[in-house]
Amino acid sequence: MNLQQELNAWIISRIIELSIKQGISIPELARKSELSTTTIQNIISGKTVPKLETIVSIAMVLSGTLDKFFETVDDNIAAEVQKYISSDHKP
């Protein structure tokens, strides 16, 4: 599994983990993050790789900040995310 796949898998598990902890359903998460229920379902099922803006919307609902959303991420994944954020790469 490459780093991008690891990050996607981690994001899926984090969304599920925080949704369960907070008792937030998929439809409620979709509504609060201003995304469609289908989008959330496709992300969770791995059918869709979320864009950065989508991750931000979900993270803000589930944890309030990106830092809190990513606080349990593996060090290798965190380094890759930091490289991406620091680069001039535009999605």
C-alpha positions, 0 to 999 in steps of 0.5 A, spaced: 500 500 500 502 506 498 502 512 502 496 515 498 492 509 499 494 509 507 492 516 508 485 515 504 484 508 509 486 512 515 481 518 513 476 513 512 477 510 519 478 516 522 471 519 519 468 512 522 471 513 529 469 520 530 462 519 527 461 513 532 464 517 538 459 523 537 453 519 535 453 522 528 449 519 523 452 519 515 446 524 513 447 528 519 455 529 518 453 530 510 448 536 512 453 539 517 459 539 512 454 541 507 456 535 503 451 530 500 449 523 503 452 520 497 459 523 497 460 521 505 457 514 503 462 514 497 468 516 501 467 511 507 466 505 502 472 507 498 469 509 492 471 516 492 478 519 494 476 526 498 478 532 495 482 537 501 476 541 501 471 535 503 476 533 508 476 540 511 469 540 511 468 533 515 474 535 519 471 541 522 464 538 523 467 532 527 473 535 531 473 542 530 480 543 527 484 539 522 489 539 527 485 535 532 482 531 526 489 528 524 492 528 531 492 520 531 495 520 524 501 515 523 508 519 523 509 517 516 502 519 513 503 526 517 510 527 514 507 526 507 501 530 509 506 536 511 510 535 505 503 536 501 501 542 505 508 545 504 509 544 497 506 549 491 502 543 489 495 545 487 489 540 487 
